[in-house]
């Protein structure tokens, strides 16, 4: 295995683990209810900004602790889906 292949394999494994963690967190958020589908869209936008700020301020642990990044990703998914839903209902 070449060095490039080893790096790619390591990245692929890391990406798979992060993706799985993200999906588990999203599943937990969805299980809490559908409030994100009906709450004020400005609230969702503020939450995305808050989550980004929390992630950005936690630079020391950014590589070791992915919770804030997972929260940010999940808030972005909720905002995207909410926006798509609003666009369809126009």
C-alpha positions as CSV (number, residue, x, y, z in Angstrom):
1,X,0.0,0.0,0.0
2,X,1.4,3.4,-1.0
3,X,1.5,6.3,1.4
4,X,-1.3,8.0,-0.5
5,X,-3.5,4.9,-0.3
6,X,-2.8,4.6,3.4
7,X,-3.7,8.3,4.0
8,X,-6.9,7.9,1.9
9,X,-7.9,4.7,3.8
10,X,-7.3,6.4,7.1
11,X,-9.4,9.4,6.0
12,X,-12.2,7.2,4.7
13,X,-12.4,5.4,8.0
14,X,-12.4,8.7,10.0
15,X,-15.1,10.1,7.7
16,X,-17.2,7.0,8.2
17,X,-17.0,7.3,11.9
18,X,-17.8,11.0,12.0
19,X,-20.7,10.4,9.6
20,X,-22.1,7.7,11.8
21,X,-21.8,9.9,14.9
22,X,-23.6,12.7,13.1
23,X,-26.4,10.5,12.0
24,X,-26.8,9.2,15.6
25,X,-27.0,12.7,16.9
26,X,-29.5,13.7,14.2
27,X,-31.6,10.7,15.1
28,X,-31.7,11.8,18.7
29,X,-32.7,15.3,17.7
30,X,-35.5,14.0,15.5
31,X,-36.7,11.7,18.3
32,X,-37.2,14.8,20.5
33,X,-39.9,16.0,18.2
34,X,-40.7,18.1,15.2
35,X,-40.5,21.6,16.9
36,X,-37.7,22.6,14.4
37,X,-40.2,22.2,11.6
38,X,-42.6,24.8,13.0
39,X,-40.4,27.2,15.0
40,X,-39.4,30.6,13.8
41,X,-36.9,30.3,11.0
42,X,-34.9,33.2,12.6
43,X,-34.6,31.1,15.7
44,X,-33.0,28.3,13.7
45,X,-30.6,30.7,12.0
46,X,-29.6,32.1,15.4
47,X,-29.0,28.5,16.7
48,X,-26.7,27.8,13.7
49,X,-24.7,30.9,14.5
50,X,-24.6,30.0,18.2
51,X,-23.4,26.4,17.5
52,X,-20.8,27.8,15.1
53,X,-19.5,30.2,17.8
54,X,-19.4,27.4,20.4
55,X,-17.4,25.2,17.9
56,X,-15.1,28.1,17.0
57,X,-14.4,29.0,20.6
58,X,-13.5,25.4,21.4
59,X,-10.5,25.4,19.1
60,X,-8.3,23.5,21.7
61,X,-10.6,20.5,21.6
62,X,-11.6,20.7,18.0
63,X,-9.7,17.6,16.9
64,X,-10.6,15.6,20.0
65,X,-14.1,16.5,20.7
66,X,-16.6,16.6,17.8
67,X,-19.8,17.2,19.7
68,X,-20.0,20.9,18.8
69,X,-19.3,20.2,15.2
70,X,-22.0,17.5,15.2
71,X,-24.5,19.9,16.7
72,X,-23.6,22.5,14.1
73,X,-24.1,20.0,11.3
74,X,-27.4,18.9,12.7
75,X,-28.6,22.5,13.1
76,X,-27.6,23.2,9.5
77,X,-29.6,20.1,8.3
78,X,-32.6,21.3,10.2
79,X,-32.3,24.8,8.8
80,X,-31.9,23.4,5.3
81,X,-34.9,21.1,5.6
82,X,-37.0,23.9,7.1
83,X,-36.1,26.2,4.2
84,X,-37.0,23.5,1.7
85,X,-40.3,22.9,3.4
86,X,-41.1,26.6,3.4
87,X,-40.2,26.9,-0.3
88,X,-42.5,24.0,-1.2
89,X,-45.4,25.5,0.7
90,X,-45.2,28.8,-1.2
